[in-house]
């Protein structure tokens, strides 16, 4: 099994506190200049 080091950082904004609605923006960087930007609405649970 190969393992690679990666880094990530993100921010979270609460859109509607009563409904617990949030927006997440994340940036991740891995090996060989691979990177990703993720925009997520809500939680998976």
N, CA, C and O atoms as a CHARMM CRD file, in Angstrom:
* protein
*
  180
    1    1 UNK  N      0.84000  -1.16700   0.00000 PROA 1      0.00000
    2    1 UNK  CA     0.00000   0.00000   0.00000 PROA 1      0.00000
    3    1 UNK  C      0.89400   1.24100   0.00000 PROA 1      0.00000
    4    1 UNK  O      1.81100   1.35600   0.81300 PROA 1      0.00000
    5    2 UNK  N      0.61800   2.16400  -0.91500 PROA 2      0.00000
    6    2 UNK  CA     1.36100   3.41900  -0.98800 PROA 2      0.00000
    7    2 UNK  C      0.64000   4.49400  -0.19500 PROA 2      0.00000
    8    2 UNK  O     -0.58800   4.57900  -0.21200 PROA 2      0.00000
    9    3 UNK  N      1.41000   5.30900   0.49600 PROA 3      0.00000
   10    3 UNK  CA     0.84900   6.43300   1.23900 PROA 3      0.00000
   11    3 UNK  C      1.54200   7.70300   0.78600 PROA 3      0.00000
   12    3 UNK  O      2.75100   7.72100   0.55200 PROA 3      0.00000
   13    4 UNK  N      0.76000   8.76400   0.66500 PROA 4      0.00000
   14    4 UNK  CA     1.28800  10.04100   0.21800 PROA 4      0.00000
   15    4 UNK  C      0.86600  11.13700   1.19000 PROA 4      0.00000
   16    4 UNK  O     -0.23800  11.10900   1.73400 PROA 4      0.00000
   17    5 UNK  N      1.74500  12.08800   1.39500 PROA 5      0.00000
   18    5 UNK  CA     1.47300  13.21200   2.27100 PROA 5      0.00000
   19    5 UNK  C      0.61900  14.23700   1.53500 PROA 5      0.00000
   20    5 UNK  O      0.85300  14.51100   0.35800 PROA 5      0.00000
   21    6 UNK  N     -0.36000  14.79800   2.21400 PROA 6      0.00000
   22    6 UNK  CA    -1.18400  15.85100   1.63500 PROA 6      0.00000
   23    6 UNK  C     -1.49500  16.89600   2.69700 PROA 6      0.00000
   24    6 UNK  O     -1.39700  16.63400   3.89600 PROA 6      0.00000
   25    7 UNK  N     -1.86800  18.07600   2.23900 PROA 7      0.00000
   26    7 UNK  CA    -2.22200  19.18800   3.11400 PROA 7      0.00000
   27    7 UNK  C     -3.57800  19.71500   2.70100 PROA 7      0.00000
   28    7 UNK  O     -3.93100  19.67600   1.52200 PROA 7      0.00000
   29    8 UNK  N     -4.34100  20.20800   3.66100 PROA 8      0.00000
   30    8 UNK  CA    -5.62200  20.82900   3.33100 PROA 8      0.00000
   31    8 UNK  C     -5.95600  21.91400   4.34100 PROA 8      0.00000
   32    8 UNK  O     -5.46500  21.91800   5.47000 PROA 8      0.00000
   33    9 UNK  N     -6.80200  22.82800   3.90200 PROA 9      0.00000
   34    9 UNK  CA    -7.26500  23.91300   4.74700 PROA 9      0.00000
   35    9 UNK  C     -8.64500  24.31700   4.25700 PROA 9      0.00000
   36    9 UNK  O     -8.97000  24.14400   3.08200 PROA 9      0.00000
   37   10 UNK  N     -9.45200  24.85300   5.15300 PROA 10     0.00000
   38   10 UNK  CA   -10.78800  25.23500   4.72900 PROA 10     0.00000
   39   10 UNK  C    -11.43500  26.23600   5.66000 PROA 10     0.00000
   40   10 UNK  O    -10.96200  26.49700   6.76600 PROA 10     0.00000
   41   11 UNK  N    -12.53900  26.78900   5.17200 PROA 11     0.00000
   42   11 UNK  CA   -13.34300  27.70100   5.97200 PROA 11     0.00000
   43   11 UNK  C    -14.78100  27.20800   5.96500 PROA 11     0.00000
   44   11 UNK  O    -15.21000  26.49600   5.05700 PROA 11     0.00000
   45   12 UNK  N    -15.50700  27.60100   6.98900 PROA 12     0.00000
   46   12 UNK  CA   -16.90000  27.19600   7.12500 PROA 12     0.00000
   47   12 UNK  C    -17.71800  28.42800   7.46700 PROA 12     0.00000
   48   12 UNK  O    -17.33500  29.22500   8.32400 PROA 12     0.00000
   49   13 UNK  N    -18.85700  28.57700   6.78500 PROA 13     0.00000
   50   13 UNK  CA   -19.74100  29.71100   7.01600 PROA 13     0.00000
   51   13 UNK  C    -21.12800  29.18500   7.34600 PROA 13     0.00000
   52   13 UNK  O    -21.66600  28.35200   6.61700 PROA 13     0.00000
   53   14 UNK  N    -21.71100  29.66400   8.44300 PROA 14     0.00000
   54   14 UNK  CA   -23.06200  29.25700   8.83300 PROA 14     0.00000
   55   14 UNK  C    -24.04300  30.18800   8.12800 PROA 14     0.00000
   56   14 UNK  O    -24.09700  31.38200   8.42000 PROA 14     0.00000
   57   15 UNK  N    -24.82500  29.62600   7.19100 PROA 15     0.00000
   58   15 UNK  CA   -25.77200  30.41100   6.40700 PROA 15     0.00000
   59   15 UNK  C    -27.04400  30.67100   7.20900 PROA 15     0.00000
   60   15 UNK  O    -27.49000  31.81200   7.33000 PROA 15     0.00000
   61   16 UNK  N    -27.62400  29.59800   7.75900 PROA 16     0.00000
   62   16 UNK  CA   -28.84900  29.70000   8.56100 PROA 16     0.00000
   63   16 UNK  C    -28.66000  28.91300   9.85100 PROA 16     0.00000
   64   16 UNK  O    -28.75900  27.68700   9.83800 PROA 16     0.00000
   65   17 UNK  N    -28.39000  29.58800  10.95900 PROA 17     0.00000
   66   17 UNK  CA   -28.11400  28.87600  12.21300 PROA 17     0.00000
   67   17 UNK  C    -29.26500  27.99100  12.69300 PROA 17     0.00000
   68   17 UNK  O    -29.01900  26.88200  13.16700 PROA 17     0.00000
   69   18 UNK  N    -30.50600  28.44700  12.58300 PROA 18     0.00000
   70   18 UNK  CA   -31.64500  27.64600  13.06100 PROA 18     0.00000
   71   18 UNK  C    -31.76800  26.33000  12.30800 PROA 18     0.00000
   72   18 UNK  O    -32.06800  25.29700  12.90600 PROA 18     0.00000
   73   19 UNK  N    -31.53900  26.35900  11.00300 PROA 19     0.00000
   74   19 UNK  CA   -31.62100  25.15500  10.17700 PROA 19     0.00000
   75   19 UNK  C    -30.30700  24.38400  10.14500 PROA 19     0.00000
   76   19 UNK  O    -30.22200  23.31100   9.54800 PROA 19     0.00000
   77   20 UNK  N    -29.27200  24.94300  10.80000 PROA 20     0.00000
   78   20 UNK  CA   -27.92900  24.36000  10.81200 PROA 20     0.00000
   79   20 UNK  C    -27.37600  24.18300   9.39900 PROA 20     0.00000
   80   20 UNK  O    -26.74100  23.17400   9.09400 PROA 20     0.00000
   81   21 UNK  N    -27.62500  25.17300   8.54100 PROA 21     0.00000
   82   21 UNK  CA   -27.15200  25.14100   7.15900 PROA 21     0.00000
   83   21 UNK  C    -25.77900  25.79900   7.08100 PROA 21     0.00000
   84   21 UNK  O    -25.60700  26.94600   7.49300 PROA 21     0.00000
   85   22 UNK  N    -24.81000  25.06800   6.55400 PROA 22     0.00000
   86   22 UNK  CA   -23.44000  25.56900   6.45600 PROA 22     0.00000
   87   22 UNK  C    -22.90600  25.41800   5.03200 PROA 22     0.00000
   88   22 UNK  O    -23.39600  24.60500   4.24700 PROA 22     0.00000
   89   23 UNK  N    -21.90000  26.21500   4.72500 PROA 23     0.00000
   90   23 UNK  CA   -21.18000  26.12800   3.45900 PROA 23     0.00000
   91   23 UNK  C    -19.70200  25.96800   3.80100 PROA 23     0.00000
   92   23 UNK  O    -19.16400  26.72400   4.60900 PROA 23     0.00000
   93   24 UNK  N    -19.05100  24.99400   3.19100 PROA 24     0.00000
   94   24 UNK  CA   -17.62500  24.73700   3.41600 PROA 24     0.00000
   95   24 UNK  C    -16.85400  24.96700   2.12200 PROA 24     0.00000
   96   24 UNK  O    -17.28900  24.54200   1.05200 PROA 24     0.00000
   97   25 UNK  N    -15.72500  25.63200   2.22000 PROA 25     0.00000
   98   25 UNK  CA   -14.80900  25.79700   1.10000 PROA 25     0.00000
   99   25 UNK  C    -13.46300  25.25900   1.55500 PROA 25     0.00000
  100   25 UNK  O    -12.90200  25.72500   2.54600 PROA 25     0.00000
  101   26 UNK  N    -12.94600  24.27500   0.82600 PROA 26     0.00000
  102   26 UNK  CA   -11.69200  23.62800   1.21800 PROA 26     0.00000
  103   26 UNK  C    -10.71800  23.59300   0.04400 PROA 26     0.00000
  104   26 UNK  O    -11.11300  23.52500  -1.12000 PROA 26     0.00000
  105   27 UNK  N     -9.44000  23.64200   0.38700 PROA 27     0.00000
  106   27 UNK  CA    -8.36300  23.52000  -0.59500 PROA 27     0.00000
  107   27 UNK  C     -7.43500  22.41200  -0.11400 PROA 27     0.00000
  108   27 UNK  O     -7.05800  22.37400   1.05800 PROA 27     0.00000
  109   28 UNK  N     -7.07400  21.52400  -1.00900 PROA 28     0.00000
  110   28 UNK  CA    -6.17000  20.42300  -0.65900 PROA 28     0.00000
  111   28 UNK  C     -5.05200  20.34600  -1.69000 PROA 28     0.00000
  112   28 UNK  O     -5.26500  20.60700  -2.87400 PROA 28     0.00000
  113   29 UNK  N     -3.85300  19.98300  -1.22400 PROA 29     0.00000
  114   29 UNK  CA    -2.70400  19.83800  -2.11200 PROA 29     0.00000
  115   29 UNK  C     -1.98800  18.54500  -1.77700 PROA 29     0.00000
  116   29 UNK  O     -1.79700  18.20500  -0.61000 PROA 29     0.00000
  117   30 UNK  N     -1.59700  17.83100  -2.82100 PROA 30     0.00000
  118   30 UNK  CA    -0.92400  16.55800  -2.62800 PROA 30     0.00000
  119   30 UNK  C      0.38900  16.48700  -3.38200 PROA 30     0.00000
  120   30 UNK  O      1.02100  17.50600  -3.65900 PROA 30     0.00000
  121   31 UNK  N      0.78500  15.28400  -3.70400 PROA 31     0.00000
  122   31 UNK  CA     2.05800  15.01600  -4.36900 PROA 31     0.00000
  123   31 UNK  C      2.02700  15.47000  -5.83100 PROA 31     0.00000
  124   31 UNK  O      0.98300  15.41400  -6.48100 PROA 31     0.00000
  125   32 UNK  N      3.15600  15.91200  -6.33500 PROA 32     0.00000
  126   32 UNK  CA     3.34800  16.27900  -7.74600 PROA 32     0.00000
  127   32 UNK  C      2.39400  17.37100  -8.21000 PROA 32     0.00000
  128   32 UNK  O      1.83900  17.28500  -9.30500 PROA 32     0.00000
  129   33 UNK  N      2.20100  18.37900  -7.39900 PROA 33     0.00000
  130   33 UNK  CA     1.37300  19.53300  -7.74600 PROA 33     0.00000
  131   33 UNK  C     -0.09500  19.18600  -7.98700 PROA 33     0.00000
  132   33 UNK  O     -0.79600  19.92900  -8.67300 PROA 33     0.00000
  133   34 UNK  N     -0.56400  18.08600  -7.44200 PROA 34     0.00000
  134   34 UNK  CA    -1.98900  17.77400  -7.49800 PROA 34     0.00000
  135   34 UNK  C     -2.70600  18.60400  -6.44200 PROA 34     0.00000
  136   34 UNK  O     -2.22900  18.73000  -5.31400 PROA 34     0.00000
  137   35 UNK  N     -3.84600  19.16800  -6.80900 PROA 35     0.00000
  138   35 UNK  CA    -4.59400  19.97700  -5.85500 PROA 35     0.00000
  139   35 UNK  C     -6.08400  19.89600  -6.16200 PROA 35     0.00000
  140   35 UNK  O     -6.48200  19.45100  -7.23900 PROA 35     0.00000
  141   36 UNK  N     -6.89200  20.32200  -5.22200 PROA 36     0.00000
  142   36 UNK  CA    -8.33200  20.33100  -5.40600 PROA 36     0.00000
  143   36 UNK  C     -8.97200  21.42400  -4.57500 PROA 36     0.00000
  144   36 UNK  O     -8.48600  21.77800  -3.50100 PROA 36     0.00000
  145   37 UNK  N    -10.07200  21.95300  -5.09100 PROA 37     0.00000
  146   37 UNK  CA   -10.88400  22.93300  -4.37900 PROA 37     0.00000
  147   37 UNK  C    -12.27100  22.33500  -4.25700 PROA 37     0.00000
  148   37 UNK  O    -12.85800  21.90400  -5.25000 PROA 37     0.00000
  149   38 UNK  N    -12.79500  22.30800  -3.04100 PROA 38     0.00000
  150   38 UNK  CA   -14.07700  21.67400  -2.76900 PROA 38     0.00000
  151   38 UNK  C    -15.03900  22.69300  -2.18300 PROA 38     0.00000
  152   38 UNK  O    -14.68800  23.42300  -1.25600 PROA 38     0.00000
  153   39 UNK  N    -16.24900  22.74200  -2.72100 PROA 39     0.00000
  154   39 UNK  CA   -17.31900  23.57000  -2.18800 PROA 39     0.00000
  155   39 UNK  C    -18.44000  22.62900  -1.78700 PROA 39     0.00000
  156   39 UNK  O    -18.97000  21.89000  -2.61700 PROA 39     0.00000
  157   40 UNK  N    -18.79800  22.66000  -0.50700 PROA 40     0.00000
  158   40 UNK  CA   -19.78600  21.70700   0.00500 PROA 40     0.00000
  159   40 UNK  C    -20.87200  22.46600   0.75800 PROA 40     0.00000
  160   40 UNK  O    -20.58900  23.40700   1.50000 PROA 40     0.00000
  161   41 UNK  N    -22.11300  22.04800   0.55800 PROA 41     0.00000
  162   41 UNK  CA   -23.25700  22.62400   1.25300 PROA 41     0.00000
  163   41 UNK  C    -23.80800  21.59700   2.22500 PROA 41     0.00000
  164   41 UNK  O    -24.22800  20.51600   1.81200 PROA 41     0.00000
  165   42 UNK  N    -23.81100  21.91900   3.50300 PROA 42     0.00000
  166   42 UNK  CA   -24.35700  21.01900   4.51500 PROA 42     0.00000
  167   42 UNK  C    -23.35800  19.97200   4.95300 PROA 42     0.00000
  168   42 UNK  O    -22.18600  19.99400   4.57600 PROA 42     0.00000
  169   43 UNK  N    -23.86200  19.05000   5.76600 PROA 43     0.00000
  170   43 UNK  CA   -23.07200  17.94500   6.29500 PROA 43     0.00000
  171   43 UNK  C    -23.59600  16.62900   5.75300 PROA 43     0.00000
  172   43 UNK  O    -24.71900  16.56200   5.25200 PROA 43     0.00000
  173   44 UNK  N    -22.79700  15.59400   5.85100 PROA 44     0.00000
  174   44 UNK  CA   -23.21200  14.26200   5.42900 PROA 44     0.00000
  175   44 UNK  C    -23.99200  13.51300   6.49500 PROA 44     0.00000
  176   44 UNK  O    -24.44500  12.39500   6.24800 PROA 44     0.00000
  177   45 UNK  N    -24.16000  14.09100   7.65900 PROA 45     0.00000
  178   45 UNK  CA   -24.90100  13.43000   8.74200 PROA 45     0.00000
  179   45 UNK  C    -25.89500  14.38300   9.36300 PROA 45     0.00000
  180   45 UNK  O    -26.61200  14.00900  10.29100 PROA 45     0.00000
